[in-house]
Amino acid sequence: MSASLVTNFCYNGSSVTYAWSSKSESVTSLGALGGWSFSSWGEFAEGWYAYNNRTNGGASTVAQANFQECVVRVGCIGSAELIMRTYVHYDGTSYSSGVSLGG
């Protein structure tokens, strides 16, 4: 299973002028054979923040993808959350992080 978060942005050297994000998810054939499937998108939020003391100097995005593992005639026996964050800055730099819970 995998999920991705991509943030595109425009900047002018003093602020982030525009930002937009897209998200996607997938489960490999092997994962699907094991009963894994995508269940839902949880939290999805975008916002502005001060970066290096500049108003709108940065934009952040967070997304949470939820997966579950279910077995026929048994039910769902496991779950996993993938939490992804991106940070983009007025100077063209960016940072991203992610964490997997469960699974």
Backbone torsions as a table, in degrees:
resi	resn	phi	psi	omega
1	MET	NA	147.9	177.5
2	SER	-153.6	159.1	175.4
3	ALA	-145.0	150.7	178.1
4	SER	-136.6	151.1	177.3
5	LEU	-131.1	122.6	179.9
6	VAL	-121.0	126.6	177.1
7	THR	-115.9	123.7	174.4
8	ASN	-102.5	147.7	-179.0
9	PHE	-154.3	157.4	175.3
10	CYS	-115.5	143.4	179.8
11	TYR	-145.6	158.8	-177.4
12	ASN	-125.2	15.8	-179.3
13	GLY	91.1	-12.8	176.5
14	SER	-128.4	-19.9	176.6
15	SER	-158.0	160.2	170.0
16	VAL	-80.7	121.8	-174.6
17	THR	-93.5	-23.1	-178.9
18	TYR	-162.4	142.2	177.0
19	ALA	-146.8	142.6	176.7
20	TRP	-147.7	148.2	-174.9
21	SER	-128.4	154.2	173.3
22	SER	-134.3	152.4	-179.1
23	LYS	-133.5	152.8	177.3
24	SER	-150.8	162.4	-179.2
25	GLU	-144.6	157.9	176.5
26	SER	-158.2	159.4	174.3
27	VAL	-128.8	130.4	179.6
28	THR	-69.3	163.6	177.6
29	SER	-59.8	-41.4	179.2
30	LEU	-64.9	-41.1	177.5
31	GLY	-63.3	-40.7	178.6
32	ALA	-64.2	-38.5	176.4
33	LEU	-62.0	-31.6	177.8
34	GLY	-81.2	0.4	177.2
35	GLY	97.1	2.8	-178.5
36	TRP	-79.7	140.5	175.6
37	SER	-149.5	156.4	174.3
38	PHE	-75.7	134.6	-179.2
39	SER	-109.2	-39.9	-179.3
40	SER	-173.9	163.2	167.5
41	TRP	-92.6	130.2	175.8
42	GLY	-90.2	-124.2	-179.1
43	GLU	-60.0	137.4	170.4
44	PHE	-145.0	116.2	-176.7
45	ALA	-143.3	142.4	176.0
46	GLU	-126.7	144.8	179.9
47	GLY	-163.7	168.5	179.3
48	TRP	-102.2	154.9	173.5
49	TYR	-152.1	159.9	177.4
50	ALA	-77.0	133.2	178.4
51	TYR	-131.9	127.6	-175.3
52	ASN	52.4	41.8	178.3
53	ASN	63.2	25.5	177.5
54	ARG	-113.1	126.1	175.2
55	THR	-62.8	135.7	-176.1
56	ASN	56.3	29.9	177.5
57	GLY	-73.8	-16.9	179.7
58	GLY	-147.6	159.5	174.9
59	ALA	-131.1	141.3	-179.5
60	SER	-125.7	151.1	176.6
61	THR	-137.9	138.4	174.5
62	VAL	-130.9	140.0	178.0
63	ALA	-142.0	146.3	179.3
64	GLN	-126.6	122.5	176.7
65	ALA	-105.4	132.9	-179.0
66	ASN	-111.3	132.1	177.7
67	PHE	-123.9	156.1	176.5
68	GLN	-138.5	152.9	178.3
69	GLU	-114.0	116.1	-177.8
70	CYS	-125.9	142.2	-179.3
71	VAL	-118.9	134.8	179.8
72	VAL	-57.1	136.6	178.8
73	ARG	65.5	5.5	176.3
74	VAL	-118.5	-43.0	-177.5
75	GLY	108.3	-168.3	-177.7
76	CYS	-83.6	129.7	-173.6
77	ILE	-119.4	-7.0	-179.1
78	GLY	-157.7	162.1	176.8
79	SER	-150.1	160.7	178.0
80	ALA	-146.9	145.5	175.3
81	GLU	-121.2	133.3	173.0
82	LEU	-111.8	120.2	-178.5
83	ILE	-112.5	124.3	-176.2
84	MET	-122.5	142.2	178.0
85	ARG	-134.6	140.4	172.0
86	THR	-129.1	146.1	177.1
87	TYR	-132.0	127.7	178.2
88	VAL	-122.5	149.5	-170.8
89	HIS	-128.7	158.9	-177.2
90	TYR	-57.7	-24.2	-176.4
91	ASP	-94.2	9.0	177.3
92	GLY	91.7	-4.5	178.7
93	THR	-84.1	161.6	178.4
94	SER	-150.5	164.7	179.7
95	TYR	-147.2	141.4	176.0
96	SER	-137.7	154.0	178.0
97	SER	-149.2	161.8	178.0
98	GLY	-155.6	156.9	178.6
99	VAL	-145.6	145.1	178.2
100	SER	-112.8	129.3	178.2
101	LEU	-116.8	122.7	179.9
102	GLY	85.1	-170.3	177.6
103	GLY	73.4	NA	NA
